[in-house]
Amino acid sequence: MTDTVNAHPDTARIRERVVHVIAARTLYDESHLRPESHFEADLGIDSVILESVLVSVREHFGLPAALPTGPTTVGELVDAVAAALAGPGDDRPAPVAPAAAAAGSAPTAGDTAAGDAGADDPVTEAVVAAAMRQTQYQRHQLDLDADLEGELGVDSVVLTSVVAEATERLGLTGAAPDVAGATTLRALADALRGFVAAPPATAPATGPEGSEGSDPGRSGTSRAPGADGWDHRSMKDFTEQRDADLFAKTRSFAGYLRSREKDRLYWYGMPLHSQCGNRAVIFDELEGRKREFLMFASNNYLGLANHPSVIEAVVDATRTFGATHTGSRFIGGTNMLHKELERRLAAFKQRPACIVYPGGYSANLGAISALVKSYDTLVVDRLNHMSIVDGARLSGAVRKIYRHNDMADLERILSRSAAEGTGGRLIVADGVFSMHGDVCDLPEIVRLAKEYDARVMIDDAHATGVLGVRGSGTAEHFGLKGEVDLELGTMSKALAGMGGFVVGEEEVVEYLRYYSNSYVFAANIPAGVAAGLIASIDVIESEPERLKRLWTNIGTLRDRLLDAGFDLEHSESAILPIVIGDERRAMEMGRAVRARGLFCQTVVYPGVPLGDARLRVSVTCEHTPRDLELAAEIFVDAARETGVLPGTP
């Protein structure tokens, strides 16, 4: 068995296990967790995190009762565990119960856990230790043969951090090891073992622009331009650069960024000098002049950001209530317009209650972390928005990732989780996937959630105002109103404002008001913004032709692009992805498109995984037939110029 010890283990063995748990919950290196380390003063572990640690320790040792909340140091917690194991009237430590598995069930004798398997293998031990720090799993939860995504919830971003830390622990230098294809911790250890046996040649310890003090083997910044003169690095190469100077990575990235901007490949953050409609005036900072573009990078799907009624409502409310508030919703930050906005959003979504957050990102962070805890399971689509990923990390829950829109994989994960039988389960998926434009398989998600006793939250950021006969989102689109537990959305897209919201049953919404930190401890949207959002809902309900025109435009441009031979994946929304794959070619096509006077998003890592680069085209109801015709011509000409499509422009 993975963690069974002698009948009377000594305190040192108990301490080792306690330290494992604390390290998994806090991401501290175990060497920092000394017996005298004070939870707050030395480790920054507040009462909320400590409570999670205590619960995990209790589960790990199989203790029948809760641990006391008094321990203030690592040593005191170890003593408390030893006393609890000894029981009344016995001053010796009692046998340590087998540790619970990832979801609380005891492992069997046939389990292969990382705790034993890595004990005599430094490579496996390094991988396991890195995985513990980067995922918050305890050692006994890391089965070496568990699928990294589907069973452990380790996505490509987290895996990058695990590999970087493991190579650091193993003292590897040179270019970051290629671990493509490693789907388990055992496979990852096997991939790294080859580098330990035959380390690759090291490169000079300087990054771009000759930055000193950085280790290219750890940062991945050692890849110099190839024979073709192209710098083959991506933003991924700067995420794990380690240096005693915290800002070393910024100098390395600055050189890379300047080279990309010099070649006019990175064109992010250029300022608007006009309203953002079907056309927009943008100041090209690289050329030092204003330029008018056909605008296909806006989420203003229904054109409400420029609607006179919306603008007038914002202005009038700002004059009446002032520029902003000076407190959270609980402390002087609630305006009558916030109450009205929540009422209107609940009615628009046809749900009993609504809570408004400062932003869509904070809505995901707040709702997920409030409802899901370390003993629960969060089941997420592989292509979900980063705010859902960060909400999962903040919650500390066990995260399971199912393959994109693969309902068989979702059922496999739910079945296994239900069999383990501990904690609740929340399935979270985007309604419309923001970089792909396709729609989640909501009917199957709802069916499986009912079968396996899980709850469902759908992020309707790009579906609100777009999907459904009334534009109320994914649930309406599939005729499943009232079947989705929580519908989340942002108001910075079709609703033409700022903020985020969650709608659902009243008792759930009220719970979120008191337990979502991103709501309780944050100032709310200004009254003027709330008034504009109410006006936007008025326009959506009174001018349904805007939604019809949007879908006419979507169909027109989609057909033109498909006829030209572009890969649009399975888009069913206002987002049309022109999939290219190669990052260099995608950036070059984006540059060619801009040179012809059209602006759309060039999406590379981390917006999409490496090898999946694309242009992201957003259609609105404000585009004219001539705009759509001209856009199709520009995309075709730019694609032929850059080799994305055959032929010459």
C-alpha positions in Angstrom: 0.0 0.0 0.0 1.2 3.5 -0.8 1.5 5.1 2.6 1.1 2.3 5.2 3.8 2.4 7.8 4.9 0.3 10.8 2.4 -0.2 13.6 4.0 2.5 15.8 5.5 5.1 13.4 7.7 7.7 15.0 7.0 11.4 14.9 9.4 11.9 12.1 7.3 9.8 9.8 4.2 11.7 10.7 6.0 15.0 10.2 7.0 13.8 6.7 3.4 13.2 5.8 2.1 16.4 7.3 4.7 18.3 5.3 3.7 16.6 2.1 0.1 17.8 2.7 1.1 21.4 3.5 3.4 21.5 0.5 0.6 20.2 -1.8 -1.9 22.8 -0.5 0.5 25.8 -0.5 3.0 25.0 -3.2 5.9 25.5 -0.7 9.1 23.5 -1.2 9.2 20.9 1.6 12.6 22.2 2.7 10.9 25.5 3.8 8.4 23.7 6.1 10.4 23.5 9.3 8.8 22.5 12.7 9.1 26.0 14.0 7.6 27.6 10.8 4.7 29.8 11.9 1.7 29.4 9.6 1.0 33.1 9.3 4.2 35.0 10.1 6.6 32.7 8.2 4.5 30.9 5.6 1.7 33.4 4.9 -1.0 30.7 5.5 -4.1 32.5 6.5 -7.1 30.9 8.3 -8.9 30.0 5.1 -5.9 28.1 3.7 -5.1 26.6 7.1 -8.7 25.1 7.3 -8.1 23.5 3.9 -4.8 22.1 5.2 -6.4 20.7 8.4 -9.2 19.0 6.4 -6.6 17.4 4.0 -4.5 16.2 6.9 -7.5 14.6 8.5 -8.4 12.8 5.3 -4.8 11.8 4.7 -4.4 10.1 8.0 -8.0 8.8 8.1 -8.8 10.6 11.4 -12.3 10.2 12.7 -12.6 13.7 14.1 -11.6 17.1 13.1 -8.2 18.4 14.1 -8.1 21.3 16.6 -7.8 24.8 15.0 -5.2 25.9 17.5 -1.9 24.8 15.9 0.1 27.8 14.8 3.3 26.1 13.6 4.1 23.0 11.5 5.5 21.3 14.6 2.3 21.9 16.6 0.2 20.4 13.8 2.5 17.3 13.7 2.0 17.0 17.5 -1.8 17.3 17.1 -1.8 14.6 14.5 0.3 12.3 16.6 -2.0 12.9 19.6 -5.1 12.2 17.5 -3.5 9.0 16.2 -2.5 7.8 19.6 -6.0 8.1 21.0 -6.9 8.7 24.7 -4.7 7.1 27.3 -1.9 6.2 25.0 1.1 8.5 24.6 2.5 6.5 21.7 1.6 7.3 18.1 -0.9 4.8 16.8 -0.9 3.1 13.4 -1.3 5.5 10.6 -4.4 4.8 8.5 -4.0 4.3 4.8 -4.2 7.6 3.0 -7.3 8.5 1.1 -7.2 8.4 -2.7 -7.7 11.5 -4.8 -11.4 11.7 -4.1 -11.3 10.2 -0.6 -11.5 6.4 -1.2 -8.7 4.2 0.3 -6.3 2.8 -2.3 -6.0 -0.9 -2.7 -2.9 -3.1 -2.5 -2.7 -3.1 -6.3 -2.5 0.7 -6.6 0.6 2.2 -8.0 1.1 5.5 -6.2 3.9 8.0 -6.6 4.9 7.8 -3.0 6.5 4.4 -3.2 7.3 4.2 -6.9 9.5 7.3 -6.8 11.3 6.5 -3.6 14.4 5.0 -5.1 14.3 6.8 -8.5 15.5 10.4 -8.4 13.9 11.2 -11.8 10.5 10.0 -10.8 10.9 11.7 -7.4 11.7 15.0 -9.1 8.7 14.7 -11.4 6.3 13.8 -8.5 7.7 16.6 -6.2 7.2 19.1 -9.1 3.7 17.8 -9.8 2.8 18.2 -6.1 3.9 21.8 -6.0 2.3 22.8 -9.3 -1.1 21.0 -8.8 -1.7 21.0 -5.1 -2.2 17.2 -5.1 -0.9 15.2 -2.2 1.7 12.5 -2.9 -0.6 9.6 -2.5 -3.0 11.1 -5.0 -0.5 11.1 -7.9 -0.9 7.8 -9.6 2.1 7.5 -12.0 -0.2 6.0 -14.7 -3.1 8.4 -14.3 -3.9 10.4 -17.4 -2.5 13.9 -16.9 -5.5 15.8 -18.3 -8.5 13.5 -17.8 -7.6 12.2 -14.3 -5.3 14.8 -12.8 -6.4 17.9 -14.6 -2.9 18.9 -15.7 -3.3 21.0 -18.8 -0.5 22.1 -21.1 0.2 25.3 -19.1 0.6 23.5 -15.8 2.6 20.7 -17.5 5.1 23.4 -18.7 5.6 24.4 -15.1 6.0 20.8 -13.9 8.6 20.1 -16.6 10.5 23.3 -15.7 10.6 22.5 -12.0 11.5 18.8 -12.5 14.4 19.8 -14.8 15.5 22.3 -12.2 15.5 19.6 -9.5 17.5 17.3 -11.7 20.0 20.0 -12.5 19.5 19.7 -16.2 20.8 22.5 -18.4 20.4 23.4 -22.1 17.2 23.6 -24.0 14.0 22.6 -22.2 13.4 18.8 -22.8 10.8 17.9 -25.4 8.2 15.9 -23.5 5.6 16.0 -26.3 3.4 12.9 -26.1 3.9 12.3 -22.4 0.4 11.7 -21.0 1.3 10.3 -17.6 3.8 11.1 -14.9 5.5 7.8 -15.6 5.9 8.7 -19.3 7.1 12.2 -18.3 9.8 10.7 -16.0 10.8 8.3 -18.8 11.2 11.2 -21.2 13.3 13.1 -18.7 15.4 10.1 -17.8 17.0 10.1 -21.3 18.1 13.7 -20.7 19.6 12.8 -17.3 21.6 9.9 -18.9 22.8 12.0 -21.9 22.4 15.8 -21.1 22.1 18.0 -24.2 24.8 20.5 -24.9 24.4 23.7 -23.0 24.1 27.1 -24.6 25.5 30.4 -23.3 23.7 31.7 -20.3 22.3 34.8 -21.9 18.9 35.5 -23.2 17.7 37.8 -25.9 19.5 41.2 -26.1 22.3 39.6 -24.0 20.4 39.7 -20.7 22.7 38.4 -18.0 22.0 36.0 -15.2 19.3 34.0 -16.9 19.6 30.3 -17.4 18.4 29.3 -20.8 18.1 25.7 -19.9 15.4 26.6 -17.4 13.7 29.3 -19.3 13.7 27.7 -22.8 15.1 31.0 -24.2 18.2 29.3 -25.6 16.8 28.6 -29.0 18.5 31.1 -31.3 17.1 32.1 -34.7 17.4 29.2 -37.2 19.2 29.1 -40.5 16.3 30.9 -42.1 16.8 33.9 -39.6 13.4 33.2 -37.9 13.3 33.3 -34.1 11.4 30.1 -33.4 10.6 30.9 -29.8 7.0 31.7 -28.6 5.7 33.3 -25.4 5.7 29.8 -23.8 9.6 30.1 -23.7 9.4 32.9 -21.1 6.9 31.5 -18.6 9.4 29.5 -16.5 12.7 31.5 -16.7 14.2 31.2 -13.2 16.7 33.7 -11.8 17.6 35.3 -8.5 16.5 38.6 -10.1 12.7 38.4 -10.4 12.8 40.8 -13.3 15.3 38.8 -15.4 12.5 37.2 -17.4 11.1 40.6 -18.2 14.4 41.6 -19.9 14.5 38.4 -21.9 10.9 38.8 -23.0 11.4 42.5 -23.9 14.0 41.6 -26.5 11.8 39.0 -28.0 8.8 41.4 -28.0 10.7 44.2 -29.7 11.9 41.9 -32.5 8.3 40.7 -33.1 7.1 44.3 -33.1 9.9 45.4 -35.4 8.7 42.8 -37.9 5.1 44.1 -37.4 4.0 40.6 -36.3 2.9 41.6 -32.8 0.3 44.3 -33.1 -1.5 44.1 -29.8 -2.9 47.0 -27.7 -3.0 49.6 -30.5 -5.3 52.5 -29.3 -8.6 53.4 -30.9 -9.3 57.0 -31.9 -12.9 56.5 -32.7 -16.0 54.5 -31.9 -15.6 50.8 -32.6 -18.2 50.0 -35.2 -17.9 48.2 -38.6 -14.9 50.5 -39.1 -12.6 52.1 -36.6 -9.7 54.5 -36.5 -6.6 53.0 -34.8 -3.3 54.7 -34.1 -0.6 52.5 -35.5 2.2 53.0 -33.0 4.7 51.2 -35.2 4.1 53.6 -38.1 3.3 56.6 -35.9 0.0 57.5 -37.7 -3.8 56.9 -37.6 -5.3 54.4 -39.9 -8.9 53.4 -40.6 -9.6 49.7 -40.6 -12.5 47.4 -41.4 -13.1 46.1 -37.8 -13.5 42.4 -37.4 -11.9 42.2 -33.9 -14.8 43.5 -31.8 -17.2 41.6 -29.6 -19.8 44.3 -30.1 -22.0 41.7 -31.7 -25.3 43.7 -31.7 -23.8 47.1 -32.2 -25.1 48.3 -28.8 -21.8 50.1 -27.7 -22.7 52.9 -30.1 -26.5 52.9 -29.7 -27.7 56.4 -28.9 -30.1 55.2 -26.1 -27.3 53.3 -24.4 -24.9 56.2 -24.5 -27.5 58.6 -23.3 -28.4 56.3 -20.4 -24.7 56.1 -19.4 -24.3 59.9 -19.5 -27.6 60.7 -17.6 -26.8 58.2 -14.8 -23.3 59.4 -14.5 -24.5 63.0 -14.0 -27.0 61.8 -11.4 -24.9 59.3 -9.4 -21.4 60.4 -10.1 -18.4 58.8 -11.8 -18.1 55.7 -9.6 -18.6 54.3 -6.1 -16.2 54.2 -3.2 -17.0 50.8 -1.7 -18.0 47.2 -2.3 -21.6 46.1 -2.7 -21.8 45.4 1.1 -20.2 48.8 2.1 -21.8 51.7 0.4 -21.3 50.4 -3.2 -24.9 49.3 -4.0 -26.9 51.7 -6.1 -30.6 51.3 -7.0 -29.5 50.7 -10.6 -27.5 47.6 -9.6 -30.6 46.1 -8.1 -32.6 46.9 -11.2 -29.8 45.5 -13.5 -29.8 42.2 -11.6 -33.6 42.0 -11.8 -33.5 42.7 -15.6 -30.7 40.2 -16.2 -32.6 37.5 -14.3 -35.7 38.2 -16.3 -33.7 38.2 -19.6 -32.1 34.9 -18.8 -35.5 33.6 -17.4 -33.9 32.5 -14.1 -35.0 33.5 -10.5 -32.0 35.5 -9.4 -28.9 37.2 -10.5 -25.6 38.5 -9.0 -23.5 41.1 -10.7 -19.7 41.0 -10.4 -17.1 43.7 -11.4 -16.1 41.6 -14.4 -16.7 38.3 -16.2 -13.3 37.1 -15.1 -14.1 37.8 -11.5 -17.5 36.1 -11.9 -15.8 32.8 -12.8 -13.2 33.2 -10.0 -15.8 34.1 -7.4 -18.5 31.6 -8.3 -16.2 28.6 -8.7 -14.0 29.3 -5.6 -17.1 29.9 -3.5 -19.0 26.7 -4.4 -16.1 24.2 -5.0 -13.7 23.2 -2.3 -10.6 21.0 -2.1 -12.7 17.9 -1.4 -14.9 18.5 -4.5 -14.3 17.8 -8.1 -14.4 20.3 -11.0 -14.9 18.8 -14.4 -14.0 21.1 -17.2 -13.7 21.2 -21.0 -10.1 21.3 -22.3 -10.8 24.5 -24.2 -12.5 26.5 -21.5 -11.6 30.2 -20.9 -8.6 31.0 -18.7 -10.9 32.5 -16.1 -12.4 29.1 -15.5 -8.9 27.6 -15.2 -7.9 30.2 -12.7 -11.1 29.7 -10.7 -10.3 26.0 -10.5 -6.8 26.8 -9.2 -8.2 29.2 -6.6 -10.8 26.7 -5.4 -8.1 24.0 -4.7 -10.5 21.4 -6.0 -9.5 18.2 -7.8 -9.7 19.2 -11.5 -10.6 16.8 -14.3 -10.3 17.8 -17.9 -12.3 16.1 -20.6 -11.4 16.2 -24.3 -13.1 19.1 -26.1 -16.8 18.4 -26.5 -16.1 14.7 -26.1 -19.1 13.4 -24.2 -17.8 9.9 -23.9 -14.7 11.2 -22.2 -16.9 13.4 -19.9 -18.9 10.3 -19.0 -15.8 8.3 -18.2 -14.6 11.0 -15.8 -18.0 11.4 -14.1 -18.4 7.7 -13.7 -15.0 7.3 -12.0 -15.6 10.3 -9.8 -19.0 9.1 -8.8 -17.6 5.7 -7.9 -15.0 7.3 -5.6 -18.0 8.9 -3.9 -16.6 11.9 -2.0 -17.5 15.5 -2.4 -19.6 17.3 -5.0 -19.1 17.6 -8.7 -19.4 20.7 -10.9 -19.2 20.6 -14.7 -18.1 23.9 -16.2 -18.0 24.6 -19.9 -18.1 27.6 -22.2 -21.3 28.0 -24.1 -19.4 29.4 -27.1 -15.7 28.6 -27.1 -14.0 32.0 -27.5 -11.1 31.0 -29.8 -12.9 28.3 -31.8 -16.5 29.6 -32.2 -18.1 26.2 -31.6 -20.9 25.5 -29.1 -20.8 23.1 -26.2 -22.9 19.9 -26.4 -25.2 21.1 -23.7 -28.0 18.5 -24.0 -25.4 15.7 -23.3 -23.8 17.7 -20.5 -27.1 18.1 -18.8 -28.1 14.5 -19.3 -24.8 13.2 -17.9 -25.0 15.7 -15.0 -28.3 14.2 -14.0 -27.1 10.7 -14.3 -24.0 11.2 -12.2 -25.5 13.7 -9.7 -23.4 16.7 -10.8 -24.2 20.4 -11.1 -23.7 22.4 -14.3 -22.4 25.9 -14.9 -22.2 27.3 -18.4 -20.1 30.4 -19.3 -22.2 32.4 -21.8 -19.7 35.2 -22.4 -19.9 34.8 -26.2 -23.4 33.3 -26.2 -25.4 36.1 -24.5 -26.9 38.3 -27.1 -26.0 35.8 -29.9 -27.5 32.3 -29.3 -31.2 31.6 -28.9 -34.3 33.2 -30.5 -34.2 36.1 -28.0 -30.4 36.0 -27.7 -30.4 34.9 -24.1 -27.8 32.2 -24.6 -26.9 28.6 -24.8 -29.7 27.2 -22.7 -32.3 28.9 -24.8 -30.5 27.8 -28.0 -31.0 24.2 -27.0 -34.4 24.6 -25.3 -33.0 23.8 -21.9 -34.0 26.8 -19.9 -34.1 25.9 -16.2 -32.1 22.7 -16.8 -28.7 24.5 -16.3 -27.9 25.2 -12.6 -25.9 28.3 -13.2 -25.5 30.5 -16.3 -22.6 32.9 -16.2 -21.9 35.8 -18.5 -19.9 38.9 -19.2 -21.4 42.3 -20.0 -18.4 43.6 -22.0 -19.4 41.9 -25.2 -22.9 41.9 -26.8 -24.3 43.8 -23.8 -21.9 46.7 -24.5 -20.8 47.5 -20.9 -18.6 46.1 -18.2 -19.0 43.5 -15.5 -20.0 39.9 -15.1 -23.0 38.1 -13.7 -24.3 34.7 -12.6 -28.0 33.7 -12.7 -29.6 30.7 -10.9 -31.7 29.7 -8.0 -32.2 32.4 -5.3 -30.5 30.5 -2.4 -27.5 29.8 -4.6 -27.1 33.4 -5.7 -27.5 34.6 -2.1 -24.7 32.2 -1.0 -22.5 33.6 -3.7 -23.1 37.1 -2.4 -21.5 36.2 0.9 -18.8 33.7 -0.1 -17.5 35.1 -3.5 -14.4 37.1 -2.5 -14.4 38.8 -5.9 -17.8 40.2 -5.1 -17.5 40.9 -1.3 -14.1 42.5 -1.4 -14.3 44.4 -4.7 -15.9 47.7 -5.8 -18.8 47.3 -8.2 -19.4 48.7 -11.7 -20.3 52.4 -11.7 -24.0 53.4 -11.8 -23.6 54.9 -15.3 -22.4 51.5 -16.7 -25.3 49.8 -15.0 -27.7 52.2 -16.6 -26.2 51.6 -20.0 -26.5 47.8 -19.5 -30.2 48.2 -18.6 -30.7 50.3 -21.8 -28.9 47.6 -23.8 -31.3 44.9 -22.6 -34.1 47.3 -23.6 -32.7 47.5 -27.1 -32.2 43.8 -27.5 -35.8 43.2 -26.5 -37.3 46.0 -28.6 -35.1 45.6 -31.7 -34.9 41.8 -32.5 -33.9 42.6 -36.0 -30.4 43.2 -34.8 -30.0 39.6 -33.9 -31.4 38.5 -37.2 -29.0 40.8 -39.1 -26.1 39.4 -37.1 -26.9 35.8 -38.2 -27.4 36.9 -41.8 -23.9 38.4 -41.7 -22.4 35.4 -40.0 -23.8 33.1 -42.7 -22.6 35.3 -45.5 -19.0 35.6 -44.4 -18.8 32.0 -43.3 -19.9 30.8 -46.7 -17.5 33.0 -48.5 -14.5 31.8 -46.3 -15.5 28.1 -46.6 -15.8 28.4 -50.4 -12.3 29.9 -50.5 -10.9 26.9 -48.8 -10.3 28.1 -45.2 -10.6 25.8 -42.2 -13.2 27.3 -39.9 -13.4 24.2 -37.6 -16.9 23.8 -36.3 -17.9 27.4 -35.7 -21.6 27.9 -35.0 -21.4 31.5 -33.6 -20.2 35.0 -34.4 -16.6 33.9 -34.0 -15.1 32.6 -37.2 -11.6 31.0 -36.6 -9.3 30.9 -39.7 -7.2 28.0 -38.5 -3.5 28.1 -39.8 -1.6 26.1 -37.2 1.9 27.4 -37.7 2.6 30.4 -35.5 4.9 32.1 -37.9 2.5 31.8 -40.8 -0.4 33.0 -38.7 1.4 36.1 -37.7 2.5 36.8 -41.2 -1.0 36.4 -42.5 -2.2 38.7 -39.7 0.3 41.3 -40.9 -0.8 40.9 -44.5 -4.4 41.4 -43.5 -3.7 44.6 -41.6 -1.6 45.9 -44.5 -4.8 45.7 -46.6 -6.8 47.7 -44.1 -8.6 45.0 -42.1 -8.1 44.3 -38.4 -8.8 41.0 -36.7 -7.1 39.1 -33.9 -4.0 37.0 -34.5 -4.2 34.3 -31.8 -1.0 32.5 -30.8 0.1 30.9 -27.5 -1.1 31.2 -24.8 -4.5 32.1 -26.5 -4.3 28.7 -28.1 -1.8 25.8 -27.8 1.4 25.8 -29.8 0.6 24.5 -33.3 -3.0 25.8 -33.3 -2.4 29.4 -34.3 -5.2 31.2 -36.1 -6.9 34.4 -37.0 -10.1 35.1 -35.0 -12.7 37.0 -37.0 -15.7 38.5 -35.1 -18.8 39.4 -37.0 -21.3 42.0 -35.9 -24.7 43.2 -37.0 -23.2 46.5 -38.1 -21.2 45.0 -41.0 -22.6 45.9 -44.4 -22.8 43.5 -47.3 -19.9 45.5 -48.9 -17.9 45.1 -45.7 -18.3 41.3 -45.8 -17.4 41.1 -49.5 -14.3 43.2 -49.0 -13.3 41.2 -45.9 -13.5 37.9 -47.8 -11.3 39.3 -50.6 -8.7 40.6 -48.1 -8.5 37.3 -46.3 -8.1 35.4 -49.6 -5.4 37.8 -51.0 -3.5 37.7 -47.7 -3.7 33.9 -47.5 -2.3 33.5 -51.0 0.5 36.0 -50.3 1.6 34.1 -47.2 1.1 30.6 -48.5 -1.9 29.7 -46.4 -3.9 29.2 -49.6 -2.4 28.2 -52.9 -2.1 30.7 -55.7 -0.9 34.3 -55.9 -2.7 37.4 -54.7 
